[in-house]
Amino acid sequence: MNIRVATENDLPAILTIYNHAILTSTASYDYEPQSLDMRKAWLRDKKMHGFPVFVIEDTDGVAGFATYGTFREKFGYRYTVEHSIYITEGKRGMGYGQSLMSTLIESAQNMEMHVMIAGIDASNEGSINFHKKFGFEEVAHFKEVGYKFDRWLDVIFMQKML
C-alpha cells in the first residue's frame, strides 16, 4: 500500500469509487453519478482552499481516497473539518481505511485543526465502529434528515478532538 496526494490523473479511479458508493449505498446521499468534470472541479476546490485529497494505491491501482474540508462556512468554524473516506469494493476491511484515516488525522493536526467531524448514515455500524477505534465519539443523532432508496435515513455525527 502507498498513500500519496491525489493528482488529476487519479480522478477517473476516484470517480469510479465514488459513483459506486452513490449508486449502491447510503455512504453518500447523492443520487446521481458525478461526471469527470465535476470531480475535476471538486479537486480544484479542495486545492484552492488548502485541503488535501489522498489516494491509497496497491498493485491494482487506486484502492481508495480520503479528504477533509470545511465543516461550515462561517469563519468561527475554521478549525473544524469534516472528512470522507471511500474504499473500492473488494478492498474494504483490509486496512486501507485505517491507513487513510491515520493520514487524515495527522494531516489535520499538522494544519492545526482542532476537531474532525464524521457524518455517518446511522445504519452503517461498520463505519461507526471504525470511527470509534480512532477515538471519535457520537455527539448527535439526526432522525430522518436524509432520503434515499425510498426510505428516510438518520445521520449520526461523530467527532474527534485533535
N, C-alpha and C positions, 0 to 999 in steps of 0.2 A: 504494500500500500504506500502511496505517496500523496501527500496533501500539498497543494500549491494554490496560489492566487489564480482565479479563473481569467481566461482571456476570451476574446470574441470567438476564437476557434472552438471553444468549448460549448458555445451556445446551442448548437444542434443537439448535443447529448443532454444538456441541461433542459432543453425544451422537451425532449422525449420523456425524460424522467418526470418533469412537472406535469405535462399533459396527461400522462398515465395516471398520476395522482388525481387530477381534475376529473377524469372520466370514470375512475373506479373506486374512489374513496372519499371520505369526508376530511382528509388531511388538509384539503383546500376547499373552501366554499365557492370557488369559481365554478361556473357551469360550462363554459365554452373553452375549448383548447385555445392556447395562445399561438400567435404566429412568431416566426423568427424575428420579424421587425419589432414586435412587442418586447421580446426578450432582449434585443439589442438596446432598445430604449431603457429597459429596466437596468441593464448593466451600466449604461452611461450615467443614469441617475444615481446608482449606488456609488460609482466612482466620483461623480461631481460632489456628492455630499460626504465623501471620505469614508464610506462604509465598505468593508471587504466582502468579496464573494470568493469562497474557497471551493475547490473541487478535490475529490479523492479519486485516485485512479489506481487501477491494478493492471494486470496483463491484458485484460479485456477492454481497457479504456476507462472512461469516466464512469464511476460507480455511484456517485452521489455528489451533492453540493450543499453548501450551507452559507448563510449570510445573516446579518442583522441590520437593522435600520431604525429609523425614527419610530418611537412609540407613539408620540403625539406631537403635533406641530408647534404647540406653544413653547416659547423659549425656556420656561421653567422646567420642562421635561428633558432638557438637552443631555442629561447624564443617565437617561434610561433608554434602553434599546429593546426591541422585540426581535426575536430570532426565528429562523426557519432552517430545518434540516430535511432533506429528501434523499432517500436511498433507492436505487433502482430495485425493482422486484427481482428476487432471487439472490440478492446480496444482503438482505436485512438479517439482523441477528448474528452478523459475522464480525462485529467490532468496528465497522465503518462509521456508524453513527457516533459511537463513543469517541473515536479519534477526531471526528469533525467537531463534536461538542467541546472537547478539550481545547481544540484550536480556537473555537469561537470565544470561549471564556477567557483564554489567555490574551487574545486579540483585544477584546473589550476592556480587560484590565489595563492593557498597555495604552489604550485610548482614554484611560481614566474615567470609564463609565462606572456608574455606581450600582445600577440594578439592571438585570436582564429578565425580560418577560417572555413567557411562552403562552400562547393562546392555543388550547388543545380541545378538539372535539371530546366531549365528556364520555363518549362510549369507547374512546381509544385508550384502553387500560395499559396497553404496551407502552405508549408514549408517556402516559402519566407516570408509570413505574420507572421508565427510563430517566425521566427528569428528576424524580426523587433520588435516584442514585447519585446525581450530580449536586444534590443539596437544594433543589428547587422545592418550594412549599406552595401548596394551594392557598390562594388568597381570595378567590372569587369563583362563584358558580352562577353563570347567567343562564336562565332557563328559557328555552325555545327562542333564542335570538337568531338562529340560522335556520334555513330551509333548503333542503337538498334531497334528491331521491324520494320525493313525495312524503317527506316527514320533517317534523320540527326537530331541531338539534340544539342541545345545550353546549355551552362553551365554558371550559374551566381556564382561569388564568392562574398561572404559577409564576413565582418569581424567585430569583436568586440574588442575594446581596453580593456584590463583587468586592 
